[in-house]
Amino acid sequence: MSRFLLVVLPLQGHLYPMLAIGQQLARAGHEVVWCGPENVLRPMVGPDATVHPTGARAYRRYDETGMAGVRAMWDGYLIPFTRFTLGPVDEAVAAHRPDVVVTEQYALAGGLVAHRRGLPWATLATGTLELTPPDELVGFDAYLAEKMAQAVAMAGLPEDAPIDPRFSPHLVIALMTRGLVGDAALPDRCVLTGAALGPRPNAPDFPWHRWDPDRRHVLVTVGTLVGHMIGDFYERAAKVLAPMADEVQAVFVTSGVAADSFPGNAIAAELVPMLDLMPKLDAVVCHAGGAVNEALTFGVPMVVAPVRAEQVALARQVARSGAGIEVPILDVTVSELDTALRAVLDEPAYRDNARRIGAEFAAAGGAAAAAAHLVELAAGS
């Protein structure tokens, strides 16, 4: 059996896929050590898992979009996060002597430390921005090259060190399939596994007693990090869904968003049991975050209203695949949103394409396939 050190980015959409892969490795009898904030990890991995703590660094919310948002993300959070975690990750490697370091793509310290210590390492790409950035992000490659050079120097590596800590030269696991990325060029040693889903903390207070099995269901969610950037999108969505109340029941994930005009039969909850809900849904309205892979896994078509650059990249893929419709979250009118939602609900092509991608995900193997690639990497180390 092999020993794996999993270095996480402590943000929900990035944590859940890593959790699913770690669970697969542990079930197969491998030793899994987690590296990240214990207060975030412990409720997810349980009392018996080994957690090497990094301490916690607060995520700074930002309002910028486009390239300004990319700069805000890197300069305001990811580069300081790298600086903050380099020491703890190095301590974890020294203490636990892993055969392979597995690092979330934005948790750069994992790859930097592994490279410095001569260990094989793998990158988990939970999103698509770094692999297929939208054309309108002018200067993206040059800016990221500058950030990677900054991170390399921060780790004490020589300026010409042959490393981009976003992409392991040993293994890159991308949670997508060709049905989404098309013919985009991918890094060497990149495998496409589809979504990595597994057991996760649930939402025990979800009001299932209000669920109406005789109606179709639409989930509206903007995740946990961009609620302050969506304007009155929830109110517009509510105006679309209210006239459909005789045939459609809406589920709104409030995520801290104040909305006082939900349809009368809507369910509003701060947390929802996402993987229990998805098989019961007829459509999802979302910001093109983690809910996209969850919806596609279950063949649910979407209206995607991206906010930040990484969400724009994924929304474009969903639209190109025919599994959903992209709308501008701040500018879409009630009429336009109504047209888009009715299309994904009533036109079979959108559900057919979502199911096609879901079938690709299933064939790609998800968390089990990702774990198998990691075990193979460890065997060759």
FIKEVO-338226 format. One record per residue (C-alpha): residue in one letter; x, y, z. Coordinates in steps of 0.02 Angstrom, whole numbers. Example, Ala and Ser with C-alpha at 12.3 -4.5 7.8 and 13.67 -1.06 7.14 Angstrom:
{site "a" {615 -225 390}}
{site "s" {684 -53 357}}
END
This chain:
{site "m" {0 0 0}}
{site "s" {57 178 -35}}
{site "r" {58 338 66}}
{site "f" {-24 494 -6}}
{site "l" {-17 673 58}}
{site "l" {-167 774 -3}}
{site "v" {-140 962 0}}
{site "v" {-304 1056 -9}}
{site "l" {-371 1227 -51}}
{site "p" {-497 1259 89}}
{site "l" {-641 1317 -21}}
{site "q" {-793 1204 -36}}
{site "g" {-797 1178 -224}}
{site "h" {-613 1132 -224}}
{site "l" {-622 1024 -68}}
{site "y" {-763 906 -114}}
{site "p" {-676 824 -265}}
{site "m" {-516 801 -163}}
{site "l" {-620 725 -24}}
{site "a" {-699 600 -144}}
{site "i" {-529 546 -212}}
{site "g" {-455 533 -38}}
{site "q" {-601 424 15}}
{site "q" {-569 308 -132}}
{site "l" {-385 292 -87}}
{site "a" {-423 257 96}}
{site "r" {-555 126 53}}
{site "a" {-426 37 -53}}
{site "g" {-313 25 99}}
{site "h" {-190 162 59}}
{site "e" {-129 284 191}}
{site "v" {-201 457 164}}
{site "v" {-138 610 257}}
{site "w" {-227 776 237}}
{site "c" {-138 944 238}}
{site "g" {-244 1099 267}}
{site "p" {-339 1194 401}}
{site "e" {-397 1067 529}}
{site "n" {-555 1163 572}}
{site "v" {-610 1146 390}}
{site "l" {-548 969 358}}
{site "r" {-594 880 518}}
{site "p" {-784 887 495}}
{site "m" {-761 817 320}}
{site "v" {-630 681 346}}
{site "g" {-688 621 516}}
{site "p" {-604 599 686}}
{site "d" {-489 455 635}}
{site "a" {-407 534 483}}
{site "t" {-233 607 495}}
{site "v" {-232 794 467}}
{site "h" {-70 894 461}}
{site "p" {-133 1069 501}}
{site "t" {-81 1223 404}}
{site "g" {-180 1346 506}}
{site "a" {-314 1450 420}}
{site "r" {-297 1601 309}}
{site "a" {-456 1700 279}}
{site "y" {-523 1707 103}}
{site "r" {-541 1888 49}}
{site "r" {-698 1919 -52}}
{site "y" {-671 2027 -204}}
{site "d" {-789 2112 -326}}
{site "e" {-684 2117 -484}}
{site "t" {-723 2013 -638}}
{site "g" {-626 1969 -796}}
{site "m" {-438 1992 -790}}
{site "a" {-458 2112 -643}}
{site "g" {-540 1969 -549}}
{site "v" {-400 1849 -597}}
{site "r" {-273 1973 -528}}
{site "a" {-375 1998 -369}}
{site "m" {-386 1810 -343}}
{site "w" {-200 1782 -363}}
{site "d" {-132 1938 -279}}
{site "g" {-263 1944 -141}}
{site "y" {-278 1760 -96}}
{site "l" {-183 1626 -191}}
{site "i" {-7 1699 -181}}
{site "p" {-26 1744 4}}
{site "f" {-102 1571 32}}
{site "t" {51 1493 -50}}
{site "r" {169 1593 59}}
{site "f" {69 1547 214}}
{site "t" {66 1360 178}}
{site "l" {241 1325 110}}
{site "g" {311 1292 284}}
{site "p" {170 1179 346}}
{site "v" {170 1079 184}}
{site "d" {358 1053 198}}
{site "e" {334 997 378}}
{site "a" {198 876 323}}
{site "v" {310 799 190}}
{site "a" {452 780 315}}
{site "a" {338 704 448}}
{site "h" {236 585 341}}
{site "r" {358 542 199}}
{site "p" {225 518 64}}
{site "d" {253 416 -93}}
{site "v" {151 544 -189}}
{site "v" {95 721 -152}}
{site "v" {-78 761 -222}}
{site "t" {-113 947 -230}}
{site "e" {-264 1048 -284}}
{site "q" {-211 1153 -433}}
{site "y" {-218 1317 -338}}
{site "a" {-133 1247 -181}}
{site "l" {36 1283 -260}}
{site "a" {137 1241 -105}}
{site "g" {106 1055 -132}}
{site "g" {190 1050 -302}}
{site "l" {329 1169 -252}}
{site "v" {378 1068 -99}}
{site "a" {365 902 -190}}
{site "h" {476 966 -330}}
{site "r" {602 1035 -207}}
{site "r" {610 868 -116}}
{site "g" {613 762 -274}}
{site "l" {446 678 -244}}
{site "p" {318 629 -377}}
{site "w" {164 738 -368}}
{site "a" {-3 756 -451}}
{site "t" {-112 907 -486}}
{site "l" {-301 901 -468}}
{site "a" {-382 1028 -585}}
{site "t" {-554 1054 -510}}
{site "g" {-595 1193 -633}}
{site "t" {-562 1231 -814}}
{site "l" {-493 1409 -816}}
{site "e" {-308 1362 -816}}
{site "l" {-336 1231 -952}}
{site "t" {-452 1329 -1067}}
{site "p" {-451 1516 -1025}}
{site "p" {-580 1622 -1118}}
{site "d" {-511 1724 -1263}}
{site "e" {-566 1889 -1184}}
{site "l" {-441 1868 -1040}}
{site "v" {-309 1970 -1129}}
{site "g" {-138 1947 -1048}}
{site "f" {-190 1793 -949}}
{site "d" {-41 1684 -997}}
{site "a" {88 1820 -967}}
{site "y" {13 1868 -799}}
{site "l" {6 1688 -739}}
{site "a" {185 1659 -795}}
{site "e" {233 1806 -683}}
{site "k" {136 1732 -536}}
{site "m" {214 1561 -560}}
{site "a" {388 1640 -561}}
{site "q" {343 1731 -401}}
{site "a" {287 1568 -320}}
{site "v" {444 1476 -377}}
{site "a" {554 1611 -301}}
{site "m" {450 1608 -142}}
{site "a" {488 1422 -125}}
{site "g" {675 1454 -138}}
{site "l" {690 1367 -306}}
{site "p" {806 1435 -442}}
{site "e" {730 1558 -565}}
{site "d" {748 1435 -708}}
{site "a" {674 1288 -613}}
{site "p" {576 1181 -738}}
{site "i" {411 1189 -644}}
{site "d" {239 1265 -665}}
{site "p" {157 1221 -498}}
{site "r" {-15 1224 -580}}
{site "f" {28 1074 -689}}
{site "s" {124 925 -624}}
{site "p" {243 846 -751}}
{site "h" {198 678 -674}}
{site "l" {7 682 -678}}
{site "v" {-132 810 -703}}
{site "i" {-306 749 -658}}
{site "a" {-440 857 -742}}
{site "l" {-620 834 -686}}
{site "m" {-695 847 -860}}
{site "t" {-710 753 -1024}}
{site "r" {-686 791 -1208}}
{site "g" {-871 826 -1223}}
{site "l" {-836 984 -1123}}
{site "v" {-659 1035 -1172}}
{site "g" {-677 990 -1355}}
{site "d" {-512 986 -1449}}
{site "a" {-420 1103 -1329}}
{site "a" {-236 1063 -1306}}
{site "l" {-204 990 -1133}}
{site "p" {-44 973 -1031}}
{site "d" {65 820 -1047}}
{site "r" {14 674 -937}}
{site "c" {-161 747 -915}}
{site "v" {-303 624 -886}}
{site "l" {-488 668 -899}}
{site "t" {-588 580 -764}}
{site "g" {-754 672 -763}}
{site "a" {-828 731 -599}}
{site "a" {-757 664 -435}}
{site "l" {-906 642 -320}}
{site "g" {-919 549 -157}}
{site "p" {-1000 551 15}}
{site "r" {-997 722 95}}
{site "p" {-1072 814 244}}
{site "n" {-1258 824 214}}
{site "a" {-1394 952 252}}
{site "p" {-1499 864 386}}
{site "d" {-1619 1010 403}}
{site "f" {-1674 1014 222}}
{site "p" {-1866 1022 222}}
{site "w" {-1904 866 121}}
{site "h" {-2082 870 191}}
{site "r" {-2114 1020 77}}
{site "w" {-2056 928 -80}}
{site "d" {-2198 908 -206}}
{site "p" {-2166 749 -307}}
{site "d" {-2301 794 -433}}
{site "r" {-2211 948 -498}}
{site "r" {-2051 973 -596}}
{site "h" {-1907 1048 -497}}
{site "v" {-1780 1185 -532}}
{site "l" {-1631 1221 -419}}
{site "v" {-1565 1399 -410}}
{site "t" {-1393 1420 -332}}
{site "v" {-1244 1537 -339}}
{site "g" {-1130 1444 -220}}
{site "t" {-1049 1518 -67}}
{site "l" {-924 1647 -131}}
{site "v" {-1009 1761 -258}}
{site "g" {-1177 1803 -179}}
{site "h" {-1121 1983 -155}}
{site "m" {-1090 2001 -344}}
{site "i" {-1254 1946 -422}}
{site "g" {-1360 2101 -402}}
{site "d" {-1545 2058 -400}}
{site "f" {-1523 1895 -496}}
{site "y" {-1620 1794 -367}}
{site "e" {-1765 1916 -378}}
{site "r" {-1766 1900 -568}}
{site "a" {-1759 1711 -555}}
{site "a" {-1904 1716 -432}}
{site "k" {-2007 1820 -553}}
{site "v" {-1976 1689 -688}}
{site "l" {-2022 1543 -576}}
{site "a" {-2174 1617 -489}}
{site "p" {-2290 1601 -642}}
{site "m" {-2233 1421 -662}}
{site "a" {-2284 1374 -485}}
{site "d" {-2427 1262 -541}}
{site "e" {-2305 1146 -630}}
{site "v" {-2131 1187 -562}}
{site "q" {-2069 1194 -383}}
{site "a" {-1912 1299 -359}}
{site "v" {-1772 1264 -235}}
{site "f" {-1666 1416 -192}}
{site "v" {-1498 1395 -106}}
{site "t" {-1495 1560 -15}}
{site "s" {-1306 1562 20}}
{site "g" {-1327 1720 121}}
{site "v" {-1421 1806 -19}}
{site "a" {-1572 1904 42}}
{site "a" {-1722 1875 -70}}
{site "d" {-1899 1915 -15}}
{site "s" {-1995 1871 -171}}
{site "f" {-1978 1682 -186}}
{site "p" {-2128 1594 -262}}
{site "g" {-2251 1535 -132}}
{site "n" {-2215 1352 -156}}
{site "a" {-2025 1373 -165}}
{site "i" {-1906 1289 -45}}
{site "a" {-1770 1406 19}}
{site "a" {-1624 1335 117}}
{site "e" {-1449 1392 163}}
{site "l" {-1382 1216 130}}
{site "v" {-1454 1078 22}}
{site "p" {-1408 893 3}}
{site "m" {-1344 922 -174}}
{site "l" {-1309 743 -225}}
{site "d" {-1478 686 -159}}
{site "l" {-1567 827 -249}}
{site "m" {-1485 811 -421}}
{site "p" {-1571 650 -477}}
{site "k" {-1739 731 -437}}
{site "l" {-1710 893 -534}}
{site "d" {-1770 946 -705}}
{site "a" {-1654 1097 -724}}
{site "v" {-1522 1195 -630}}
{site "v" {-1494 1383 -634}}
{site "c" {-1319 1418 -570}}
{site "h" {-1162 1525 -583}}
{site "a" {-1060 1387 -668}}
{site "g" {-968 1332 -511}}
{site "g" {-960 1159 -433}}
{site "a" {-1145 1127 -469}}
{site "v" {-1104 1105 -654}}
{site "n" {-1012 940 -633}}
{site "e" {-1143 881 -511}}
{site "a" {-1284 922 -632}}
{site "l" {-1197 844 -781}}
{site "t" {-1163 685 -683}}
{site "f" {-1351 663 -668}}
{site "g" {-1393 727 -842}}
{site "v" {-1478 886 -783}}
{site "p" {-1480 1032 -907}}
{site "m" {-1433 1206 -849}}
{site "v" {-1449 1393 -866}}
{site "v" {-1276 1456 -820}}
{site "a" {-1248 1636 -766}}
{site "p" {-1061 1652 -731}}
{site "v" {-987 1787 -621}}
{site "r" {-797 1765 -620}}
{site "a" {-674 1714 -753}}
{site "e" {-660 1532 -700}}
{site "q" {-850 1519 -709}}
{site "v" {-856 1602 -880}}
{site "a" {-735 1469 -945}}
{site "l" {-846 1327 -882}}
{site "a" {-1008 1411 -938}}
{site "r" {-940 1423 -1116}}
{site "q" {-903 1237 -1114}}
{site "v" {-1078 1196 -1052}}
{site "a" {-1156 1304 -1188}}
{site "r" {-1043 1233 -1325}}
{site "s" {-1087 1056 -1271}}
{site "g" {-1273 1093 -1290}}
{site "a" {-1308 1047 -1109}}
{site "g" {-1363 1221 -1060}}
{site "i" {-1383 1404 -1101}}
{site "e" {-1267 1543 -1042}}
{site "v" {-1342 1710 -986}}
{site "p" {-1260 1867 -913}}
{site "i" {-1297 1865 -727}}
{site "l" {-1309 2054 -703}}
{site "d" {-1393 2100 -867}}
{site "v" {-1510 1957 -912}}
{site "t" {-1689 2018 -909}}
{site "v" {-1833 1924 -832}}
{site "s" {-1899 1889 -1007}}
{site "e" {-1732 1822 -1069}}
{site "l" {-1708 1715 -914}}
{site "d" {-1885 1648 -934}}
{site "t" {-1848 1601 -1115}}
{site "a" {-1686 1513 -1067}}
{site "l" {-1761 1417 -923}}
{site "r" {-1913 1360 -1022}}
{site "a" {-1795 1302 -1161}}
{site "v" {-1691 1190 -1048}}
{site "l" {-1849 1124 -965}}
{site "d" {-1949 1091 -1122}}
{site "e" {-1829 1062 -1268}}
{site "p" {-1764 882 -1258}}
{site "a" {-1596 922 -1340}}
{site "y" {-1529 1007 -1184}}
{site "r" {-1568 858 -1072}}
{site "d" {-1505 738 -1205}}
{site "n" {-1339 829 -1213}}
{site "a" {-1325 839 -1024}}
{site "r" {-1355 652 -1017}}
{site "r" {-1224 626 -1153}}
{site "i" {-1095 717 -1047}}
{site "g" {-1154 622 -894}}
{site "a" {-1123 459 -987}}
{site "e" {-948 521 -1030}}
{site "f" {-919 560 -847}}
{site "a" {-974 385 -798}}
{site "a" {-861 305 -929}}
{site "a" {-713 412 -874}}
{site "g" {-727 341 -699}}
{site "g" {-731 493 -585}}
{site "a" {-652 479 -413}}
{site "a" {-613 294 -434}}
{site "a" {-518 326 -596}}
{site "a" {-424 472 -518}}
{site "a" {-373 363 -371}}
{site "a" {-316 225 -489}}
{site "h" {-204 347 -583}}
{site "l" {-128 403 -418}}
{site "v" {-95 225 -364}}
{site "e" {-10 193 -531}}
{site "l" {98 348 -506}}
{site "a" {146 288 -332}}
{site "a" {191 116 -398}}
{site "g" {313 193 -521}}
{site "s" {395 307 -393}}
END
